[in-house]
Amino acid sequence: MEEINNIEVTPCTESDYLKPLRVHYNQNGTKKSWDFMRTHDSVSVLIFNTSSHCFVLVKQFRPAVFMCEWERNKTQPPQSAEKPEEGASEAAAPAAEPQEGQSAAEGESSSSPWPPAAAGVTYELCAGLVDKPNLSLEEIARQEVLEECGYDVPVAKLKRITSYRSGVGVTGAKQTMFYAEVSDDNCVSAGGGEPGEGELIEVVKVPLHEAMTFAYDERIPKTMGVIFSFIWFHNNMSPKYKISTNV
Amino acid sequence: MEEINNIEVTPCTESDYLKPLRVHYNQNGTKKSWDFMRTHDSVSVLIFNTSSHCFVLVKQFRPAVFMCEWERNKTQPPQSAEKPEEGASEAAAPAAEPQEGQSAAEGESSSSPWPPAAAGVTYELCAGLVDKPNLSLEEIARQEVLEECGYDVPVAKLKRITSYRSGVGVTGAKQTMFYAEVSDDNCVSAGGGEPGEGELIEVVKVPLHEAMTFAYDERIPKTMGVIFSFIWFHNNMSPKYKISTNV
């Protein structure tokens, strides 16, 4: 699907996106410090299309996931590569020290070749950062559904599922998850994100009857939000929509 | 519970824990770059105590969460502070630019007072980093259950629930979730983590019949792993253990 090449990793002394900070504090009288990063809160949206009885997800190449896969494969013996169904035999791969200035072309037969681009592609809920001070969470969620997936859905149709903390060790941001029912009539564009902002998002549909199998298939790289929201739907919407329960 | 004071935030030019890297690549012919951080994969464990019919969670002060709450409160008008049940009225707070050299004591009546320590305390699954090259994921999970929660559970009793990608924008690490049934007979210590490593972990029990209410109560700060795993248990273990379904 994606073609990824000319990969090169460099140290990053000054980033507009990742700004480590250090907080010093006393906890019950003991002096401590912790390195963290400030980040925005976020929203995510489980979209269900009632015309096609499909969930609408986004799929995109995630450089951080790609690098993580490369790291893991590099330190894993080839014969134990990714056999999720055999949990006990999966080698626990350590993250190695940062490699500075690494460079290799995809498929190059070096000692640690780059994985296929697909290794960095993940299925995710439609989501976005809470970075617009004057908009409610619902309005931000609505904009993301429109920009990423092409559905124009009224704010009033966004149902709040719940909220939780993410990345508690590093960012501690709050994520709020919504549910949006859409129909083909709400579809006003192809979605795909903002190409001007470098977004290359593919909109994908997961049929309702395949949802639970999809959720637990570890060969399909996805976020916990996808798994949780599919199960939430299964538990809360199944009286309304028939869903396969053979999992 | 926790007493947190003498809080000071400083820039962090050199961190042993957060090392931003930049990957340059071509995606379908377009030159791109992405800032990310290398991190370890991790394991988490849903622990169910069959003697007391309770889930066993860990609770700890998370500096990153605390800072995030401070950030959000600082930019939110006081009257709209944390009303999860009124999602539509919750102001969308932006993360402001990093504040260098901020310093304030807890409760100080400055323009942006520190929140109570409780704002940084989260409920989480027992979890740990995959940073020991010679141990399987199950063995690492077993060690975490012992160190953090004080239960000595054989590796063979760890059931793999599933795996997923976390922090897809920044770290992209893989998390694998396990389920462990324990009894009071397996309890060999109080748990609480490794004080030598600065861990201050409180082991808490959530009774089975309160689990679903706990999961969806947004006033209780928690990770998505807690919510997802409680629901997974509800769906998969409820024939075995009676669980309240009035949610």
Interface residues (C-beta under 8 A of the other chain):
Chain A: E2 E3 I4 N5 N6 I7 E8 V9 T10 P11 C12 S15 D16 Y17 L18 K19 P20 L21 R22 V23 H24 Y25 N26 Q27 N28 G29 K31 K32 W34 D35 F36 M37 R38 T39 H40 D41 F61 R62 P63 A64 V65 F66 M67 C68 E69 E71 R72 T75 P84 G87 A88 S89 E90 A91 A92 A93 P94 A95 A96 P98 G120 T122 E124 V130 D131 K132 P133 N134 L135 S136 L137 E138 E139 I140 V155 R160 T162 S163 Y164 R165 S166 G167 V168 G169 V170 T171 G172 A173 K174 Q175 T176 G198 L200 A215 Y216 E218 P221 K222 T223 M224 G225 V226 I227 F228 I231 W232 H234 N235
Chain B: E2 E3 I4 N5 N6 I7 E8 V9 T10 P11 C12 S15 D16 Y17 L18 K19 P20 L21 R22 V23 H24 Y25 N26 Q27 N28 G29 K31 K32 W34 D35 F36 M37 R38 T39 H40 D41 F61 R62 P63 A64 V65 F66 M67 C68 E69 E71 R72 T75 P84 G87 A88 S89 E90 A91 A92 A93 P94 A95 P98 G120 T122 E124 V130 D131 K132 P133 N134 L135 S136 L137 E138 E139 I140 V155 R160 T162 S163 Y164 R165 S166 G167 V168 G169 V170 T171 G172 A173 K174 Q175 T176 G198 L200 A215 Y216 E218 P221 K222 T223 M224 G225 V226 I227 F228 I231 W232 H234 N235
